[in-house]
Amino acid sequence: MIRFLKALILLPVAILIVLLAVANRAPVTLSLDPFSQEAPEFAFQLPLFAVIFAAVMLGVLIGGTASWLAQGKNRKSRRKLRRETRQLRYETERLKAQGPATTTLPATVSSAPARSF
């Protein structure tokens, strides 16, 4: 079922990507020189779809990195809780292996009735 849903979503996306690439295959000049527009020092002739795809991939990379950095506190907290859980589980197993403890609670029963305020 999951495979079918993936195909149902990814197939139209793939078709749109192919159509975008076919429709925008004309070369464009990508210039990295902001000072000389007539004869740029660093310029490349690339198909427009390559420029669009590169921009999208760069945006995904930057967004993913920003998200990963923003969640650093949560990951640190989760690691700390995982260590604490492991330590408490180990201690519980150790106490179970020792056998039942005979603990008696102190008798603090008062003969006077409790007052409510």
C-alpha positions in Angstrom: 0.0 0.0 0.0 2.8 2.4 0.9 4.5 1.6 -2.4 1.4 2.5 -4.3 1.0 5.8 -2.5 4.7 6.6 -3.1 4.2 5.9 -6.8 1.0 7.9 -6.8 2.8 10.9 -5.6 6.3 10.5 -7.1 5.2 9.7 -10.6 3.4 13.0 -11.3 6.3 14.9 -9.7 8.8 13.0 -12.0 6.6 13.8 -15.0 6.6 17.5 -14.0 10.4 17.6 -13.6 10.9 16.0 -17.0 8.4 18.5 -18.6 10.2 21.4 -16.9 13.6 20.2 -18.1 12.4 19.7 -21.7 10.6 23.1 -21.9 13.6 25.0 -20.4 16.6 23.5 -22.1 17.7 26.8 -23.8 21.1 28.0 -22.6 21.4 30.9 -20.2 24.5 32.7 -19.0 25.2 32.3 -15.3 27.5 35.1 -14.3 29.4 35.3 -11.1 31.0 38.7 -11.8 28.8 41.5 -10.5 31.1 44.3 -11.9 31.3 43.5 -15.6 28.0 42.8 -17.3 29.3 43.0 -20.9 32.3 40.7 -20.5 32.0 38.8 -17.2 35.1 37.2 -15.8 33.3 34.2 -14.4 30.4 33.1 -16.6 28.9 29.8 -17.6 26.5 28.7 -20.3 24.0 26.3 -18.7 20.5 25.1 -19.6 17.9 26.9 -17.6 16.5 23.7 -16.0 20.0 23.0 -14.6 20.1 26.5 -13.0 16.6 25.9 -11.5 17.4 22.4 -10.2 20.7 23.6 -8.7 18.9 26.5 -6.9 16.3 24.1 -5.5 19.0 21.7 -4.3 20.9 24.5 -2.7 17.8 25.7 -0.9 17.0 22.2 0.4 20.6 21.9 1.6 20.6 25.2 3.4 17.1 24.7 4.9 18.0 21.2 6.1 21.2 22.5 7.7 19.4 25.3 9.4 16.8 22.9 10.7 19.4 20.5 11.9 21.3 23.2 13.8 18.1 24.6 15.3 17.2 21.2 16.8 20.6 20.8 18.5 19.2 21.4 21.9 16.5 18.7 21.5 19.1 16.2 20.3 21.3 17.0 23.3 18.4 16.6 25.7 17.3 13.3 24.2 20.9 11.9 24.5 21.0 12.9 28.2 17.6 11.3 28.8 18.6 8.2 27.0 21.7 7.8 29.1 19.7 8.4 32.3 17.1 5.8 31.2 19.9 3.3 30.5 21.4 3.9 33.9 18.1 3.5 35.7 17.3 0.4 33.8 20.6 -1.1 34.7 20.1 -0.2 38.4 16.6 -1.7 38.3 17.9 -5.0 36.9 20.7 -5.0 39.5 18.2 -4.5 42.4 15.9 -7.2 41.0 18.8 -9.6 40.9 19.6 -8.9 44.5 16.2 -10.3 45.5 13.3 -8.8 47.4 14.2 -6.2 49.9 12.6 -6.4 53.3 11.8 -2.8 54.0 9.6 -1.8 56.8 7.9 1.5 56.9 8.0 3.3 60.2 4.7 3.3 62.0 3.6 6.9 62.1 -0.1 6.3 62.8 -1.5 8.9 65.2 -4.4 8.2 67.5 -5.8 11.7 67.0 -8.2 12.2 64.1 -6.9 14.4 61.2 -8.2 17.9 61.2 -9.4 19.6 58.0 -9.0 23.3 57.7 
